[in-house]
Amino acid sequence: MPYAIRGFGAWEDLVIKKWIMLAAIAAPALSFTTPSQAYQLAISQYGRVTATLPWAVAIEKGYFTDAGIKIDQVIAGAGGGTTLRNVLASDLPYGEVATSAAIAAKRSGLDVVIVNSSSSHIGEISLVTDPKSSIHAMADLAGKKAGYTAPRSTSDVLLHLAIKESHLGGRVETVATGGFGPGLTALETGAIQAAPLIDPILTLQPEKFRVVLHFADLIPRMTWLVGITTREFAKKNPELLRKLIAVRLQAVDFIYKNRDEAMRIYAKVWREDQQKVATYFPKYFGYDGEWTRGDFAKAGLAKMSEGLQLVGDVDKPVDWQAMIDQEFLPKDLQKPL
């Protein structure tokens, strides 16, 4: 029977070039001069991926209001190109997207810039198999098929990194399944022998799957989620951009200092039973970099660059100096790249 999962969703392949003209047309309107204007904020997988929790906390605690910013809607894109297009089409061209989406946008000719990191830990995502199978470790996947959500997605990057780290290059057939749910359906029918999985199913229904690999065991740091904007917006609205980054930072600090309340906000926004959330939410505090304060970790950037090369998204190491502008971060968070 097909599985429906509230989680990362499929990180769709990126089709961005047609939005270059849209961005050019919209550029003259990117100067925000109306303090009372209400904006839409585009956040990839908002309310689905735990890394987006700071934005939920910021809304619930009134941090946007305190900063003089009115947000009337959060657009929760499905990830990848979807969220990027939402950012460009929004009246507030700042948002949170997969790092791979930001790189693809830059490569396609859009003058986007990364201004903060959001998560440099890939969390609980794991590679699972049928508990009745003979597969117990990565080595057992030799000659078999393993799934990922979509080409050049975060799960694609993770799977190829894991195959490389396990010295299985060329010995595992990788298959794009179209999402986490379809991946589990493919696993159930025998079309693949391993699939990626996240919470809450990973924790709440452990008897249904055998974990082959917790990706974080092999890949402890990878900067996979970032805040982006256009250089035009950054140039014309530097203070608004600093406020947005500061609001998120305030929310991150709140999460780590008020874990129980952060968990209640998570349960509310994710629409999950609070008692069930309590069984898996605490572990996120053990993931160094699950919610970053906006600063960039060299190791996380290097691992993402390596992964993007493995999946063919780039043909050489990413020039992070050209992609990242730290000017809008607090001075103490600006670090050499």
TIGUBA-442061 format. One record per residue (C-alpha): chain; x, y, z. Coordinates in pm, whole numbers, padded with zeros to 5 digits. Example, Ala and Ser with C-alpha at 12.3 -4.5 7.8 and 13.67 -1.06 7.14 Angstrom:
BEGIN
> unit;u;v;w
> A;01230;-00450;00780
> A;01367;-00106;00714
REM end
This chain:
BEGIN
> unit;u;v;w
> A;00000;00000;00000
> A;00134;00349;-00082
> A;00284;00556;00197
> A;00206;00922;00255
> A;00471;01099;00458
> A;00490;01447;00598
> A;00859;01516;00564
> A;01123;01652;00330
> A;00911;01563;00024
> A;01072;01523;-00317
> A;01346;01775;-00385
> A;01247;01830;-00745
> A;01488;01876;-01031
> A;01560;02242;-01092
> A;01410;02429;-01386
> A;01510;02788;-01324
> A;01619;02966;-01640
> A;01272;03089;-01728
> A;01269;03282;-01401
> A;01569;03495;-01496
> A;01346;03725;-01701
> A;01095;03743;-01414
> A;01369;03844;-01173
> A;01494;04112;-01412
> A;01145;04255;-01454
> A;01081;04252;-01081
> A;01415;04407;-00985
> A;01303;04772;-00997
> A;01034;04694;-00740
> A;01271;04548;-00484
> A;01316;04863;-00279
> A;01092;04840;00025
> A;00977;05183;00133
> A;00647;05106;00305
> A;00704;05015;00673
> A;00348;04883;00711
> A;00370;04645;00415
> A;00295;04279;00488
> A;00514;04020;00319
> A;00510;03655;00221
> A;00809;03452;00335
> A;00918;03149;00129
> A;01066;02870;00343
> A;01145;02534;00188
> A;00952;02252;00359
> A;00822;02482;00634
> A;00631;02282;00893
> A;00766;01956;00751
> A;01141;01963;00805
> A;01263;02019;01161
> A;01532;02259;01041
> A;01259;02515;00963
> A;01144;02532;01327
> A;01309;02873;01396
> A;01063;03043;01162
> A;00768;02885;01344
> A;00912;03001;01676
> A;00966;03352;01538
> A;00600;03373;01435
> A;00464;03223;01757
> A;00680;03445;01980
> A;00610;03764;01785
> A;00970;03830;01686
> A;00875;03960;01342
> A;00635;04208;01497
> A;00898;04319;01747
> A;01135;04384;01454
> A;00870;04588;01271
> A;00823;04326;00999
> A;00476;04206;00902
> A;00459;03850;00767
> A;00110;03754;00654
> A;00198;03415;00504
> A;00474;03158;00501
> A;00495;02979;00167
> A;00606;02622;00236
> A;00752;02512;-00096
> A;00814;02146;-00170
> A;01186;02216;-00190
> A;01442;02271;-00462
> A;01325;02482;-00755
> A;00974;02524;-00615
> A;01089;02728;-00317
> A;01337;02921;-00527
> A;01061;03026;-00762
> A;00850;03124;-00462
> A;01134;03346;-00337
> A;01169;03519;-00673
> A;00794;03566;-00715
> A;00742;03691;-00360
> A;00727;04058;-00265
> A;01002;03968;-00017
> A;01286;03805;-00215
> A;01449;03641;00084
> A;01389;03281;00173
> A;01531;02950;00284
> A;01620;02688;00022
> A;01832;02380;-00030
> A;02194;02468;-00094
> A;02176;02270;-00418
> A;01892;02498;-00536
> A;02096;02809;-00464
> A;02394;02669;-00655
> A;02174;02576;-00952
> A;02021;02924;-00957
> A;02362;03086;-00965
> A;02476;02852;-01241
> A;02164;02938;-01442
> A;02249;03306;-01443
> A;02049;03443;-01151
> A;02249;03678;-00933
> A;02135;03518;-00608
> A;02353;03525;-00301
> A;02364;03308;00012
> A;02351;03527;00323
> A;02318;03280;00610
> A;02334;02912;00683
> A;02026;02744;00832
> A;02127;02383;00894
> A;02458;02202;00865
> A;02343;01867;01010
> A;02130;01632;00805
> A;01936;01519;01110
> A;01775;01179;01147
> A;01744;01090;00778
> A;01841;00726;00737
> A;01862;00454;00476
> A;01621;00174;00562
> A;01526;-00167;00429
> A;01264;-00435;00488
> A;01332;-00597;00828
> A;01292;-00939;00662
> A;01566;-00872;00408
> A;01925;-00994;00424
> A;02055;-00638;00421
> A;02206;-00522;00749
> A;02482;-00282;00642
> A;02592;-00075;00345
> A;02819;-00354;00223
> A;02511;-00574;00176
> A;02379;-00334;-00090
> A;02645;-00438;-00340
> A;02464;-00550;-00657
> A;02133;-00409;-00532
> A;01918;-00096;-00578
> A;01892;00198;-00337
> A;01647;00485;-00374
> A;01661;00861;-00332
> A;01385;01118;-00376
> A;01487;01313;-00688
> A;01794;01384;-00904
> A;02042;01622;-00738
> A;01828;01635;-00426
> A;01968;01632;-00073
> A;01888;01260;-00046
> A;02068;01201;-00379
> A;02375;01380;-00246
> A;02365;01184;00081
> A;02325;00848;-00090
> A;02617;00907;-00326
> A;02836;01031;-00042
> A;02748;00719;00160
> A;02828;00492;-00136
> A;03165;00664;-00177
> A;03246;00651;00195
> A;03152;00280;00200
> A;03378;00204;-00099
> A;03082;00082;-00305
> A;03128;00305;-00607
> A;02976;00143;-00918
> A;02835;-00148;-00717
> A;02499;00001;-00607
> A;02231;00105;-00856
> A;02070;00431;-00744
> A;01706;00497;-00832
> A;01505;00821;-00819
> A;01170;00732;-00663
> A;00991;01068;-00667
> A;00968;01122;-00292
> A;00994;00961;00049
> A;00648;00805;00031
> A;00694;00659;-00320
> A;01035;00534;-00208
> A;00881;00330;00072
> A;00621;00196;-00170
> A;00904;00091;-00405
> A;01077;-00074;-00109
> A;00760;-00260;-00012
> A;00709;-00394;-00367
> A;01071;-00498;-00406
> A;01154;-00246;-00679
> A;01442;-00123;-00461
> A;01615;-00274;-00161
> A;01680;00042;00042
> A;01509;00381;00074
> A;01560;00705;00270
> A;01332;00775;00566
> A;01283;01050;00825
> A;01074;01114;01135
> A;00810;01079;01261
> A;00773;00735;01096
> A;01137;00645;01160
> A;01084;00668;01537
> A;00712;00593;01573
> A;00705;00282;01353
> A;01051;00126;01402
> A;00920;-00228;01365
> A;00837;-00167;01000
> A;01194;-00094;00891
> A;01553;-00192;00954
> A;01800;00096;00955
> A;02092;00022;00724
> A;02263;00353;00788
> A;02203;00673;00979
> A;02355;00910;00724
> A;02489;01136;00999
> A;02714;00852;01117
> A;02912;00888;00792
> A;02836;01253;00714
> A;02822;01447;01042
> A;02836;01793;00885
> A;02685;01916;00558
> A;02546;02264;00495
> A;02230;02164;00312
> A;01990;02452;00394
> A;02066;02823;00352
> A;01910;03167;00343
> A;01925;03342;00006
> A;01827;03668;-00156
> A;01909;03863;-00471
> A;02201;04103;-00478
> A;01959;04374;-00590
> A;01746;04329;-00279
> A;02052;04311;-00053
> A;02188;04634;-00199
> A;01862;04828;-00163
> A;01738;04682;00166
> A;02039;04593;00383
> A;01869;04677;00713
> A;01559;04472;00639
> A;01781;04179;00545
> A;01977;04214;00869
> A;01649;04219;01064
> A;01527;03899;00897
> A;01851;03720;00979
> A;01843;03857;01334
> A;01484;03736;01385
> A;01585;03383;01286
> A;01891;03399;01515
> A;01672;03510;01806
> A;01443;03213;01742
> A;01736;02967;01728
> A;01863;03092;02063
> A;01512;03054;02206
> A;01490;02691;02088
> A;01809;02592;02266
> A;01722;02780;02585
> A;01353;02678;02604
> A;01339;02320;02478
> A;00998;02227;02618
> A;00824;02531;02472
> A;01006;02481;02142
> A;00871;02126;02138
> A;00516;02253;02199
> A;00549;02497;01908
> A;00680;02215;01690
> A;00384;01993;01779
> A;00141;02275;01702
> A;00285;02380;01366
> A;00367;02025;01252
> A;00020;01914;01367
> A;00158;01619;01559
> A;00051;01472;01892
> A;00266;01630;02163
> A;00320;01302;02348
> A;00444;01137;02031
> A;00665;01433;01950
> A;00823;01397;02295
> A;00953;01054;02191
> A;01177;01189;01915
> A;01209;01568;01942
> A;01476;01573;02219
> A;01730;01399;01997
> A;01752;01701;01769
> A;01941;01884;02040
> A;02218;01628;02002
> A;02262;01715;01635
> A;02531;01982;01623
> A;02421;02224;01353
> A;02057;02117;01326
> A;01967;02484;01370
> A;02266;02707;01299
> A;02292;03065;01420
> A;02353;03174;01063
> A;02729;03127;01050
> A;02904;02897;00805
> A;03106;02586;00892
> A;03392;02509;00654
> A;03348;02134;00698
> A;02978;02153;00615
> A;03040;02356;00302
> A;03320;02125;00188
> A;03103;01816;00226
> A;02817;01975;00031
> A;03060;02070;-00246
> A;03188;01713;-00257
> A;02835;01576;-00278
> A;02730;01815;-00554
> A;03027;01700;-00759
> A;02934;01334;-00706
> A;02580;01386;-00841
> A;02701;01596;-01133
> A;02554;01926;-01017
> A;02895;02094;-01041
> A;03214;01982;-01214
> A;03460;02139;-00969
> A;03464;02251;-00605
> A;03210;02525;-00533
> A;03356;02875;-00504
> A;03188;02965;-00177
> A;03353;03307;-00170
> A;03155;03395;-00483
> A;02831;03243;-00351
> A;02824;03376;00006
> A;02801;03731;00143
> A;02843;03744;00523
> A;02797;04121;00546
> A;02446;04087;00691
> A;02542;03850;00972
> A;02639;03986;01314
> A;03013;04059;01319
> A;03090;03777;01562
> A;02936;03522;01321
> A;03137;03630;01018
> A;03412;03373;00966
> A;03675;03294;00702
> A;03540;03061;00435
REM end
